[in-house]
Structures are given as C-alpha cells and as structure tokens.
C-alpha cells in the first residue's frame, strides 16, 4: 500500500540580512502564507522576536525569555 503524497499547506519566504547578528539592525524576516493568504510576518533579531499578524502595521515584540516561556507552555502544558 502506498502512502499518500503530502499536500503543501504553508509557504515561508525568508529575507535574511545578517551582517553580524551581534550588530543592531541585523535581522531575519519570515513571511508565512497558507496557500496565497498571508498569515503574518516574523522578524527575528538579536534582542527579540516580533510578530506582525495579517494586515497589521504594529508588531508584537517578545523577548527571547518570554518567547521560551510561551513555547514551553504551548508545547509542554507547564
């Protein structure tokens, strides 16, 4: 019996501007799509993680410590 081929649901476009991650202004931007619909943008910088939701002009900035707490709560139900 053959396995069904996985259907691609999400696409991520990356814009990486890394001269040195230790310098201000260097960041990685990821645009996330579901089909042709844009879900949002993640900007990963030296000091934080920023999420811009679909159509939002103001992002939600989260420190790396807070991001780790959120992921632990989500993944491990602590």
C-alpha positions, 0 to 999 in steps of 0.5 A, spaced: 500 500 500 502 506 498 502 512 502 499 518 500 503 524 497 503 530 502 499 536 500 503 543 501 499 547 506 504 553 508 509 557 504 515 561 508 519 566 504 525 568 508 529 575 507 535 574 511 540 580 512 545 578 517 551 582 517 553 580 524 547 578 528 551 581 534 550 588 530 543 592 531 539 592 525 541 585 523 535 581 522 531 575 519 524 576 516 519 570 515 513 571 511 508 565 512 502 564 507 497 558 507 496 557 500 496 565 497 493 568 504 498 571 508 498 569 515 503 574 518 510 576 518 516 574 523 522 578 524 527 575 528 533 579 531 538 579 536 534 582 542 527 579 540 522 576 536 516 580 533 510 578 530 506 582 525 499 578 524 495 579 517 494 586 515 497 589 521 502 595 521 504 594 529 508 588 531 508 584 537 515 584 540 517 578 545 523 577 548 527 571 547 525 569 555 518 570 554 518 567 547 521 560 551 516 561 556 510 561 551 513 555 547 514 551 553 507 552 555 504 551 548 508 545 547 509 542 554 502 544 558 507 547 564 
